[in-house]
């Protein structure tokens, strides 16, 4: 009887292993099939955002050889993965910086545009995020994002409840963490451009 139970356990274990192996192979196959389409979609989204932030320019290759971390207070350190020099002919019009500050739902992948002419933020574009729908996800609202355009690119942006002063950003209602994360990303982008463009 004990031997029969042991054989039954081995048999069940073998079946579970076989099912797990088949599912893993299927998931791997789906990943191989969809990975190129996902990469192409991400690239198209990036190119579209670059064109919006500094219009009528062409982006250089990424100036960074590896990701770096910058302090972008008020929400701490932020990963900067790319800096693109935006040129019209031989003239540098600005920079676009890809940053990933930590929001409520994890990293917020975004682009920040910075004008060379007047050292201001040209705008922001959210590439991907997992913030709470109806709250932090409102960071992708063009109306909320519009308040960044024209702000001084000096790394001193702050989030407050109702912004009226220069250098202040109005927080998303019920989502201060996300608001601070986006501002952190902008300030970190400024720090990165200051280092690389001097």
Number of C-alpha atoms within 10 A of each C-alpha: 6 7 8 9 10 11 12 12 12 12 12 12 12 12 12 12 12 12 12 12 12 12 12 12 12 12 12 12 12 11 12 11 11 11 12 11 11 12 11 11 12 14 12 12 15 17 13 12 22 26 15 15 24 24 15 13 19 18 19 13 11 15 13 14 9 9 12 14 17 20 18 27 20 19 20 16 19 26 21 25 19 21 27 20 24 28 18 14 10 7 10 16 20 27 28 31 26 29 32 28 28 23 24 19 14 14 19 24 22 24 27 29 30 31 21 19 9 13 15 19 27 25 24 29 23 23 17 15 20 14 21 14 8 11 14 23 19 19 24 17 12 13 10 15 17 12 16 24 17 17 20 19 26 15 21 18 22 20 21 16 12 12 14 10 9 12 17 19 23 19 22 22 13 11 19 19 20 28 27 28 28 30 26 31 36 34 26 29 34 27 21 23 20 13 9 11 12 7
